[in-house]
Amino acid sequence: MNETNQSFNDVWNELQKNIANQIQMGIKNVTKQYEDISTKWLAESEPVNKLMTDILSENKEPYLEIYNVWKNYQNKINARMIQILEGGNAPYVALEKMWTKHAENVIALLDSKSNGGNECIYTSWSELTSTMMQLVSDYITESRVEYQALNDIVSELKEKMDSTISNMDPNLPHLGTIERSLREMYSNLEDERNANYGDVSRNAIWEFQKSWFQTMETIRKSLMGIGPQTDYDKLYASFFDASRWTPFNSFTASTSTSSLEDEVNQLRAQVNELEKKLKKKSKESEGGHN
């Protein structure tokens, strides 16, 4: 293996480990995020459930309808929570398996092409990058859809409970207690949604994006020394087209090798901007808890 390819090999091996670690961290963060949401729901819904059950046992007839509405939506939300907890990591797991498999393929291709052109290396990296970006984009979309579906059920619960209460006798002795308990639960769940899921999900996206930009920057620097000059522009243009982070801060890549340093600098600027956003969000979060 020539010196340039060996340098790329060393860089690639290190990146392979770093990205694998990043994906593992993503799995842990997502798991904790959903576990926190589930724990919060159980903590907030249990007092309401106990209140409803106790009231029903004392005086069944006037409160049977509102109890049935509550239990119906409680079961719906619990089922959605289980679905999210069981399947929330699936895209990350798929990403991890795909990365491990294809990252090893790049090294094998590098060995087999050590004395010739490196078109297969570029093609493999381009396909890998494109697939990774699609999986990450799909995961972010799916995560938002799942969480929105959960919020929709909670909104339906509130709407249905309000409607049921409005049709009940306002002089019922326990009705005011039920309304206060529900209002407190809704408020606490709303606070949790804004403070926990919003910040956690945004920060997770920014962190992964920052890590990916850093990876791209390092890889592009290594790619500068590989590949015949005659076909390098074409290969590099194809590589850029497949590897742009289109769901967020996409950038426009040049197809000229003379602009490589400018493009690397552009990536570095985007990384710096992401770091500023993360620091700002961290300070805002700390200020909110004081």
C-alpha positions as CSV (number, residue, x, y, z in Angstrom):
1,M,0.0,0.0,0.0
2,N,1.5,3.4,-1.0
3,E,2.1,6.2,1.5
4,T,-1.0,8.2,0.6
5,N,-3.3,5.3,0.8
6,Q,-1.8,4.3,4.1
7,S,-2.5,7.7,5.4
8,F,-6.1,7.4,4.3
9,N,-6.3,4.0,5.9
10,D,-5.1,5.4,9.2
11,V,-7.6,8.3,9.1
12,W,-10.4,5.9,8.0
13,N,-9.8,3.5,10.8
14,E,-10.0,6.3,13.4
15,L,-13.1,7.7,11.8
16,Q,-14.7,4.3,11.7
17,K,-14.4,4.0,15.5
18,N,-15.5,7.6,16.1
19,I,-18.7,7.3,14.0
20,A,-19.5,3.9,15.6
21,N,-19.1,5.6,19.0
22,Q,-21.3,8.5,17.9
23,I,-24.1,6.1,16.8
24,Q,-23.9,4.2,20.1
25,M,-24.2,7.5,22.0
26,G,-27.2,8.4,19.9
27,I,-28.8,5.1,20.8
28,K,-28.2,5.8,24.5
29,N,-29.5,9.3,24.3
30,V,-32.7,8.3,22.4
31,T,-33.4,5.5,24.8
32,K,-33.0,7.8,27.8
33,Q,-35.1,10.5,26.1
34,Y,-38.1,8.1,25.6
35,E,-37.6,6.5,29.0
36,D,-37.8,10.0,30.6
37,I,-41.0,10.8,28.7
38,S,-42.6,7.5,29.7
39,T,-41.6,8.0,33.3
40,K,-43.0,11.5,33.3
41,W,-46.3,10.3,31.9
42,L,-46.6,7.5,34.5
43,A,-45.8,9.9,37.3
44,E,-48.3,12.5,36.2
45,S,-51.1,10.1,35.2
46,E,-51.0,7.8,38.3
47,P,-52.5,10.4,40.7
48,V,-55.3,11.1,38.2
49,N,-55.9,7.4,37.8
50,K,-56.0,6.8,41.5
51,L,-58.4,9.7,42.0
52,M,-60.8,8.4,39.3
53,T,-60.7,4.9,40.7
54,D,-61.4,6.0,44.3
55,I,-64.3,8.3,43.2
56,L,-65.8,5.6,41.1
57,S,-65.7,3.1,44.0
58,E,-67.6,5.5,46.2
59,N,-70.3,6.7,43.8
60,K,-70.2,4.8,40.5
61,E,-73.2,6.1,38.5
62,P,-72.4,9.8,38.0
63,Y,-68.7,9.3,37.3
64,L,-68.8,6.1,35.1
65,E,-68.7,7.9,31.8
66,I,-65.7,10.2,32.7
67,Y,-63.9,7.2,34.2
68,N,-64.4,5.2,31.0
69,V,-63.1,8.1,28.9
70,W,-60.0,8.4,31.1
71,K,-59.2,4.7,31.0
72,N,-59.7,4.5,27.2
73,Y,-57.1,7.3,26.6
74,Q,-54.8,6.2,29.4
75,N,-54.6,2.8,27.6
76,K,-54.0,4.4,24.3
77,I,-51.1,6.5,25.6
78,N,-49.6,3.6,27.5
79,A,-49.7,1.5,24.2
80,R,-48.0,4.4,22.3
81,M,-45.3,4.7,24.9
82,I,-44.6,1.0,24.7
83,Q,-44.4,1.2,20.9
84,I,-42.0,4.1,21.0
85,L,-39.8,2.5,23.7
86,E,-39.6,-0.8,21.8
87,G,-39.1,0.6,18.3
88,G,-37.4,4.0,18.9
89,N,-33.9,2.7,18.5
90,A,-34.5,0.7,15.3
91,P,-33.2,3.3,12.8
92,Y,-30.1,3.9,14.9
93,V,-29.5,0.1,15.1
94,A,-29.8,-0.2,11.3
95,L,-27.4,2.7,10.9
96,E,-24.9,1.1,13.2
97,K,-25.0,-2.2,11.3
98,M,-24.8,-0.5,7.9
99,W,-21.9,1.6,9.0
100,T,-19.9,-1.3,10.4
101,K,-20.4,-3.4,7.3
102,H,-19.5,-0.7,4.7
103,A,-16.7,0.9,6.7
104,E,-14.9,-2.4,6.6
105,N,-15.5,-2.6,2.9
106,V,-13.8,0.7,2.2
107,I,-10.6,-0.7,3.8
108,A,-10.8,-3.9,1.8
109,L,-11.2,-1.8,-1.4
110,L,-8.3,0.4,-0.4
111,D,-6.1,-2.7,-0.1
112,S,-7.2,-4.1,-3.4
113,K,-6.7,-0.8,-5.3
114,S,-3.4,0.1,-3.7
115,N,-1.6,0.0,-7.1
116,G,-4.3,1.4,-9.3
117,G,-7.2,3.9,-9.4
118,N,-9.4,4.5,-6.4
119,E,-12.8,4.8,-8.2
120,C,-14.3,2.0,-6.1
121,I,-13.3,3.7,-2.9
122,Y,-15.0,6.9,-3.9
123,T,-18.1,5.0,-5.1
124,S,-18.3,3.0,-1.9
125,W,-17.9,6.1,0.3
126,S,-20.4,8.0,-1.8
127,E,-23.0,5.3,-1.5
128,L,-22.3,4.9,2.2
129,T,-22.7,8.6,2.9
130,S,-25.9,8.9,0.9
131,T,-27.4,5.9,2.8
132,M,-26.3,7.3,6.2
133,M,-27.8,10.7,5.5
134,Q,-31.1,9.1,4.3
135,L,-31.3,6.9,7.5
136,V,-30.6,9.9,9.8
137,S,-33.1,12.1,8.0
138,D,-35.7,9.3,8.1
139,Y,-35.0,8.7,11.8
140,I,-35.4,12.4,12.7
141,T,-38.7,12.5,10.7
142,E,-40.0,9.3,12.3
143,S,-39.1,10.5,15.7
144,R,-41.0,13.7,15.3
145,V,-44.0,11.8,13.8
146,E,-44.1,9.4,16.8
147,Y,-43.9,12.2,19.3
148,Q,-46.5,14.2,17.5
149,A,-48.8,11.2,17.5
150,L,-48.3,10.9,21.2
151,N,-49.1,14.6,21.7
152,D,-52.2,14.3,19.5
153,I,-53.5,11.5,21.8
154,V,-53.0,13.7,24.9
155,S,-54.8,16.6,23.1
156,E,-57.7,14.3,22.3
157,L,-57.8,13.2,25.9
158,K,-58.0,16.8,27.1
159,E,-60.7,17.6,24.5
160,K,-62.8,14.6,25.3
161,M,-62.5,15.0,29.1
162,D,-63.4,18.7,28.9
163,S,-66.4,17.8,26.8
164,T,-67.5,15.0,29.2
165,I,-67.1,17.3,32.2
166,S,-69.2,20.1,30.6
167,N,-72.1,17.7,30.2
168,M,-72.0,16.6,33.9
169,D,-73.8,18.1,36.8
170,P,-71.6,20.9,38.0
171,N,-72.8,20.3,41.6
172,L,-71.2,16.9,41.8
173,P,-69.0,16.8,44.8
174,H,-65.8,15.5,43.2
175,L,-66.0,17.2,39.8
176,G,-63.9,20.2,40.9
177,T,-61.2,17.9,42.2
178,I,-61.1,16.0,39.0
179,E,-60.8,19.2,36.9
180,R,-57.9,20.5,39.1
181,S,-56.1,17.2,38.9
182,L,-56.4,17.1,35.1
183,R,-55.2,20.7,34.7
184,E,-52.1,20.0,36.8
185,M,-51.3,16.9,34.8
186,Y,-51.7,18.8,31.4
187,S,-49.5,21.6,32.6
188,N,-46.8,19.4,33.9
189,L,-46.8,17.3,30.7
190,E,-46.6,20.5,28.6
191,D,-43.6,21.7,30.6
192,E,-41.9,18.4,30.2
193,R,-42.5,18.5,26.4
194,N,-41.0,21.9,26.1
195,A,-38.1,21.4,28.4
196,N,-37.2,17.8,27.7
197,Y,-38.0,16.6,24.3
198,G,-37.6,19.9,22.4
199,D,-34.1,20.7,23.7
200,V,-32.9,17.0,23.8
201,S,-34.0,16.3,20.2
202,R,-32.6,19.6,18.8
203,N,-29.3,19.1,20.6
204,A,-29.1,15.5,19.4
205,I,-29.6,16.7,15.8
206,W,-27.0,19.4,16.2
207,E,-24.5,17.1,17.9
208,F,-24.8,14.5,15.2
209,Q,-24.6,17.1,12.4
210,K,-21.5,18.7,14.0
211,S,-19.9,15.3,14.3
212,W,-20.7,14.5,10.7
213,F,-19.3,17.8,9.4
214,Q,-16.1,17.1,11.3
215,T,-15.9,13.6,9.7
216,M,-16.5,15.1,6.2
217,E,-13.8,17.7,6.8
218,T,-11.2,15.1,7.8
219,I,-12.2,12.7,5.0
220,R,-12.0,15.4,2.3
221,K,-8.5,16.4,3.5
222,S,-7.4,12.8,3.1
223,L,-9.1,12.5,-0.3
224,M,-6.9,15.4,-1.6
225,G,-4.0,13.0,-1.9
226,I,-5.7,10.1,-3.5
227,G,-6.9,9.5,-7.0
228,P,-5.5,10.4,-10.4
229,Q,-5.7,14.1,-11.3
230,T,-7.3,13.4,-14.7
231,D,-10.5,11.9,-13.2
232,Y,-10.4,13.4,-9.8
233,D,-12.8,16.3,-10.5
234,K,-15.6,13.9,-11.7
235,L,-15.1,11.6,-8.8
236,Y,-15.1,14.4,-6.3
237,A,-18.2,16.0,-7.7
238,S,-20.0,12.7,-7.4
239,F,-18.8,12.3,-3.9
240,F,-20.1,15.8,-2.9
241,D,-23.5,15.3,-4.5
242,A,-24.1,12.2,-2.5
243,S,-22.7,13.4,0.8
244,R,-24.3,16.8,1.4
245,W,-26.3,17.1,4.6
246,T,-29.5,18.2,2.7
247,P,-32.1,18.0,5.5
248,F,-30.4,20.9,7.5
249,N,-27.5,23.2,6.6
250,S,-26.7,22.0,3.1
251,F,-23.7,23.6,1.3
252,T,-22.9,24.0,-2.4
253,A,-19.8,22.1,-3.4
254,S,-17.3,23.0,-6.1
255,T,-16.2,20.4,-8.7
256,S,-12.8,21.9,-9.0
257,T,-9.8,20.5,-7.1
258,S,-8.5,24.0,-6.7
259,S,-11.4,24.8,-4.3
260,L,-10.9,21.9,-1.9
261,E,-9.4,24.0,0.9
262,D,-12.3,26.5,0.6
263,E,-14.8,23.7,0.9
264,V,-13.0,22.3,4.0
265,N,-13.0,25.8,5.5
266,Q,-16.7,26.1,4.8
267,L,-17.3,22.9,6.7
268,R,-15.2,24.2,9.6
269,A,-17.3,27.4,9.7
270,Q,-20.5,25.3,9.9
271,V,-19.0,23.2,12.7
272,N,-18.1,26.4,14.6
273,E,-21.6,27.8,14.1
274,L,-23.2,24.6,15.4
275,E,-20.9,24.7,18.5
276,K,-22.1,28.3,19.2
277,K,-25.7,27.2,19.0
278,L,-25.1,24.3,21.4
279,K,-23.3,26.6,23.9
280,K,-26.2,29.1,23.6
281,K,-28.8,26.4,24.2
282,S,-26.8,25.0,27.1
283,K,-26.7,28.5,28.8
284,E,-30.4,29.0,28.2
285,S,-31.2,25.6,29.7
286,E,-29.0,26.3,32.7
287,G,-30.6,29.7,33.2
288,G,-34.1,28.2,33.0
289,H,-33.3,25.8,35.9
290,N,-32.0,28.5,38.2
